[in-house]
Amino acid sequence: MWIVVDYEPVAAFGLRPSNTTSSGGKSLLVPTPYAIKMALLDRLIRYGGLDYGVDRFPLVRDLEIELHVPFAVAVNRTFQKVLRPGGKGEIWNQTIAQREYVFHAGSLSLAFGLADAAFTDEIVYMLPSINYFGRKGSFMQFVGHRLLDDPPGTAQGYIDLCHPTETLGFGFLQRMDNMRSDATFEDVSVYGSPRSDGGRISYNVILPYQLAHHGFNHTVYEVEPQP
């Protein structure tokens, strides 16, 4: 069983790569499977409590996810003043940091492949309550969903987010992260071991974007036209 859900952008999207520090200013163009699954896990816990979320974690972890990207994205780069804990008697230090904000033109469509059909109704119930992916404030508006027997696949313009792109070609290379198949709830919990890798596995996926315009503080990408 596959659930296809559409979200419309409400605000700028932002999600830094998982291998960067909190001061990193770059942003990914679209959410990763890890970010999507964590958003769903968050809603399950808010709905049914911690034990409810822990019980359903394996089902969330093993979800297959495909994505139909917005037809265009604009990446805006800005410089901001930020405060960091100070030293030598100072409470805060001011510094400059680069930040990127991504604006989506068009809807973001996600397809979820479920190994357990009994989990379908719970997923359908939770999806409308997810209102952002990635950085807080990256708001998305749920539009609707539909059920499919088979994955939508490349014929409908969807790309596999959960596995690396095997064939190199033209497009935008994005670093993705997903939950390992052996990850536990303790691995992904923010209250887990500080040395944990978050139960992540990283790989590269090619998004079907080509450069449309570039300026000193912005870059625009558009979906490659189909041959």
C-alpha positions in Angstrom: 0.0 0.0 0.0 1.2 3.5 -0.9 0.0 6.8 0.5 0.6 9.9 -1.6 0.3 13.2 0.3 0.6 16.8 -1.0 1.9 19.8 0.9 2.0 23.4 -0.2 4.8 25.7 1.1 3.7 28.4 3.5 7.1 29.7 4.5 10.8 29.4 3.5 12.2 25.9 3.9 15.5 25.2 5.7 17.4 22.1 6.7 21.1 21.9 7.1 23.0 18.8 6.1 23.4 16.3 9.0 27.2 16.3 8.7 27.5 20.1 9.5 27.6 21.9 12.8 24.9 24.2 14.1 26.8 27.2 12.7 26.7 25.8 9.1 24.8 28.1 6.8 23.9 25.8 3.9 20.5 24.3 3.4 19.3 21.3 1.5 16.7 21.9 -1.2 14.1 19.3 0.1 13.6 17.4 3.3 15.4 14.1 3.8 13.8 10.7 4.7 15.2 11.1 8.2 13.6 14.5 8.7 10.3 13.3 7.3 10.2 10.2 9.5 11.1 12.2 12.6 8.3 14.6 11.9 5.9 11.7 11.7 7.3 10.1 14.8 6.9 13.4 16.7 3.2 13.5 15.8 2.7 9.9 16.9 4.2 10.6 20.3 2.1 13.8 20.7 -1.0 11.8 19.8 -0.6 8.6 21.8 2.3 9.3 24.2 5.8 8.0 24.4 5.1 4.3 24.6 2.8 4.6 21.6 5.6 6.2 19.5 8.2 3.7 20.7 5.8 0.8 19.7 5.4 2.2 16.2 8.9 3.3 15.7 9.9 0.2 13.6 7.0 0.9 11.2 8.1 4.5 10.8 11.8 3.5 10.4 11.0 1.1 7.6 8.8 3.4 5.5 9.8 3.7 1.9 9.5 7.3 0.7 9.4 8.8 -2.8 9.3 12.5 -3.7 7.8 14.6 -6.4 9.8 17.8 -6.1 8.4 21.4 -6.6 8.9 22.6 -10.2 11.3 25.3 -9.0 13.2 26.3 -5.9 15.0 29.6 -5.1 17.8 29.6 -2.6 18.4 32.9 -0.8 21.6 33.5 1.1 21.7 36.0 3.9 24.1 37.1 6.6 22.8 37.5 10.1 24.1 38.6 13.5 23.9 35.8 16.0 24.7 35.5 19.7 26.9 32.8 21.1 27.9 32.1 24.7 30.8 34.4 25.6 33.9 34.0 27.6 36.2 36.2 29.7 33.4 37.7 31.7 31.1 38.3 28.7 27.7 36.6 28.7 27.3 36.8 24.9 29.5 37.4 21.9 28.1 38.7 18.6 29.3 37.2 15.3 28.2 36.9 11.7 26.7 33.7 10.2 25.5 32.8 6.8 22.0 31.4 6.5 20.2 30.0 3.4 16.4 30.0 3.0 14.7 27.9 0.3 11.5 29.0 -1.4 9.5 26.2 -3.1 7.4 27.1 -6.2 4.8 24.4 -6.4 3.6 21.6 -4.1 5.8 19.0 -2.4 4.4 15.5 -2.9 5.5 12.6 -0.8 4.7 8.9 -1.4 4.9 6.5 1.6 5.3 2.8 1.1 4.0 0.7 4.0 5.0 -2.8 4.7 2.1 -3.1 7.2 -1.2 -2.2 5.7 -2.8 -2.0 9.2 -0.6 1.1 9.8 -2.3 2.9 6.9 -5.2 4.5 8.8 -2.8 5.8 11.5 -0.5 7.4 8.9 -3.5 9.0 7.1 -4.7 10.4 10.4 -1.3 11.9 11.3 -0.3 13.4 8.0 -2.6 16.5 8.2 -1.1 17.4 11.6 2.4 17.7 10.2 3.0 21.4 9.5 6.7 21.6 9.0 9.8 19.6 7.9 13.4 20.4 8.8 14.1 23.7 10.6 11.3 25.0 12.8 9.3 27.6 10.9 9.6 25.7 7.6 5.9 25.5 7.4 4.0 23.3 5.0 0.2 23.1 4.5 -1.4 19.7 4.1 -3.6 19.7 0.9 -4.8 16.1 0.5 -3.9 12.5 0.1 -4.7 9.4 -2.0 -4.0 5.7 -1.8 -2.2 3.6 -4.5 -1.6 -0.1 -4.8 1.8 0.5 -6.4 4.6 3.1 -6.0 4.1 6.1 -8.3 7.7 5.7 -9.6 9.7 7.7 -12.1 7.0 7.5 -14.8 5.0 10.0 -12.7 8.1 12.1 -11.9 8.8 10.6 -8.4 12.3 9.8 -7.2 13.4 7.3 -4.5 14.6 9.2 -1.5 15.5 6.1 0.6 18.3 4.7 -1.6 21.3 6.2 -3.4 20.9 7.1 -7.0 22.7 4.3 -8.9 23.0 6.0 -12.3 24.8 9.3 -12.6 23.2 11.9 -14.8 22.3 15.6 -15.0 20.7 17.1 -11.9 21.4 18.5 -8.5 23.3 16.2 -6.1 21.9 16.3 -2.6 23.2 14.5 0.5 20.4 12.5 2.1 20.2 10.7 5.4 17.8 8.0 6.5 17.3 5.7 9.5 19.4 2.6 9.5 17.5 -0.6 9.2 18.8 -1.7 12.7 18.2 1.7 14.3 16.4 1.7 17.7 14.2 4.4 19.2 17.1 5.2 21.6 19.3 5.9 18.6 17.1 8.7 17.3 15.9 10.1 20.6 17.3 13.5 21.5 17.6 12.2 25.0 19.9 9.4 23.9 23.7 9.1 24.1 25.4 12.3 22.9 27.9 10.1 21.1 25.2 8.4 19.0 25.1 9.0 15.3 21.3 9.3 15.5 20.8 5.9 13.8 21.6 7.6 10.4 22.9 6.3 7.1 24.0 8.9 4.5 24.1 8.7 0.7 23.6 10.8 -2.4 20.4 11.3 -4.4 20.2 13.3 -7.7 17.3 15.7 -7.8 15.9 16.5 -11.3 16.9 20.2 -11.1 18.9 22.3 -13.5 20.4 25.8 -12.8 18.0 28.5 -14.1 19.5 31.7 -12.6 22.3 32.6 -10.3 23.1 35.9 -8.5 25.4 36.9 -5.7 22.9 36.2 -3.0 20.4 33.8 -4.7 20.2 30.7 -7.0 17.2 29.4 -8.8 16.8 25.8 -9.9 14.0 24.4 -12.1 12.9 20.9 -12.9 14.6 19.5 -16.0 12.2 19.3 -19.0 11.3 15.8 -19.9 12.7 14.6 -23.3 
